[in-house]
Amino acid sequence: MNAEFFLYILVMAGVTYLIRMLPLALVKREITSPFIRSFLYYVPYASLAAMTFPAILYATDSMISAGIGFVVALLLSYWERSLLTVALIACAAVFVVERLL
Amino acid sequence: MLQFEKLKTAGCSTVNFSAWKRGVRDGIPICLGYFAVSFTFGMMAVGEGLAVWQAVLISAANITSAGQFAGLPLIVNGAPYVEMALTQFIINLRYSLMSFSLSQKIERQAPHFHRFFIAYGVTDEIFGVTVSQPGRTSPAYSYGVMCVALPGWVLGTLCGAVSGNLLPDFIVSALGLAIYGMFLAIIIPPAKKDRVVCGVVICAMLVSAMFRYLPPLRGVSSGFVVIITTLLVGGAAAFFFPIREDRAEEIADEC
């Protein structure tokens, strides 16, 4: 059982690490293509937005508390509060809503 | 303090120490969010019959939430190793896009070997805070984030594995929102200043919602949804609204 388990971990972690490491290690020179530079500029916004919505609606025990947490986080981000402030107050909002429900 | 000594002996200046400290600060919300998610992972792993040390080892070796949750039943059921490799590849391939983006973000003069260590900590969240830094980033910043965030992942797994009842459900539920709140804090302020970024954010959310709710698209795994959405929306934005270099730097400096 143990040998098998370590082999699973090795496969899992090996594949995951290679995916992360290869682009970082191989793409060292500065990319000059305007299209690729523009694409890379938009990557964080597209990927983080796609990961956030609609997943955020299912992040807590109920969609109501998650929805309210989402709105609170949106407003605080719009007012440009820090990462920690937004994260903590959004969690607090979920906590309060779930107590009230 | 230990890290400070290490940085010093590595020949790094106080500039790097302040980058490291900024990383530590930005790592705190990630740590909280990780704790909640990996707590659940620890509980599930032990529930499925793994030992506590096995759950912790999986977390320490992988640092990937979706990949670990998907890998768990494969281990328990003794699935073929090829299936494990393919599953991890599909779910985690999005990290290669992030790494590609980071390859242009790390300080040019930073020694190459740092990239092998930074790669270990390329997660959705650590990528998110790193790209939110203005200009190029020092590896010290990444190490700062990693040394706060990664223990949150591993300790959360340990606590969840040791005692499923240590944290009440409602705390775990509330902390589940931390990571998404952080993502919004990263993408919304630049979206306010730039109409194209705003469009990218809204379109990406709509496309990913389509994958969630439209019947023919529903079967696509969450990792692939991120890849397809990023290629589609990011590619379209780059094609129709290529950035002018000066403008990109301006926006980066403002954020």
Interface residues (C-beta under 8 A of the other chain):
Chain A: E4 F5 L7 Y8 I9 V11 M12 A13 V15 T16 Y17 I19 R20 M21 L22 P23 L24 A25 L26 V27 K28 E30 I31 P34 F35 I36 R37 S38 F39 L40 Y41 Y42 V43 P44 Y45 A46 S47 L48 A49 A50 M51 T52 F53 P54 A55 I56 A59 T60 D61 S65 A66 G69 F70 A73 L74 L76 S77 Y78 E80 R81 S82 L83 L84 T85 V86 A87 L88 I89 A90 C91 A92 V94 F95 E98 R99
Chain B: R25 D26 I28 P29 L32 G33 Q54 L57 I58 A61 N62 T64 G67 Q68 G71 L74 I75 G78 Y81 M84 A85 Q88 F89 N92 L93 R94 Y95 S96 L97 M98 S99 F100 S101 L102 S103 Q104 I106 R108 H112 R115 F116 I118 A119 Y120 V122 D124 F127 G128 V129 V131 S132 D169 F170 I171 S173 A174 L175 G176 L177 A178 I179 Y180 G181 M182 F183 L184 A185 I186 I187 I188 P189 P190 A191 K192 V196 V197 V200 V201 I202 C203 A204 M205 V207 S208 A209 R212 Y213 S222 V225 V226 T229 T230 V233 G234 G235 A237 A238 F239 F241 P242 I243 E245 A248
